Amino acid sequence: MLHTEMKIDWARGLLVALLLGFLGYGAWHWSAWQRAGETGAAYAARITCSCRYVGGRDAKSCARDIKDDAWMASVNEVPEEKAVRASVPLLGSARAVFRPGYGCLIEPQPPR
């Protein structure tokens, strides 16, 4: 009986150590992941906006342009504003707006 309890305590300790290691790793790298998510969202928003409003292509065609590079980004179009918003879940979002004579511009994000 004592031998079995020692195995359970050892396994529980290992599980706790792995969980703490995983959480520590995530906390350490969170800001880099967030910057990458914001960059990916900005890329998806600007490429899709340019495709739609500069290139005049349809949404399905534009989705193919970013599917390999920004596959985590979800893209939503606001046709009445000639704008595209893209977001990467939990990490970041960006909005690109078409401006005649300038093309599609990323709107600045408020500082964090």
Steps between C-alpha positions, in 0.01 A plus 500: 500500500778741589675435167180586307454826692858601420436441127186713511680783685789487251261507201302786653820697563612443141162614368512818711858572386402456134196724541706772671765471228237535228344804670840659553595446136173658387543800729859549385408498129157667515612844381682351199193294410282810537724706270496218244119483522466876452739490204309211342169679548638821345637302206168325441301826530722695262539228237126430499412871488739556208368195320138612538518877453814553291493179300120476480497124560228306681531390864547130420790578267661725762469234771727274293774765510542477878398143577858367520662797675228618737293186549416585862356841415128546461410779256184712499417756238306825556405596142326829584826627657730325250673343798621156602556380858710193569565333833703214638318344797638615839800670339408807297292678241545769238286709268592619150303772321511597132595863441481625138844595377673312783363147479429300813646629824518329839325706763721567803424300811471672837805440720480213748 
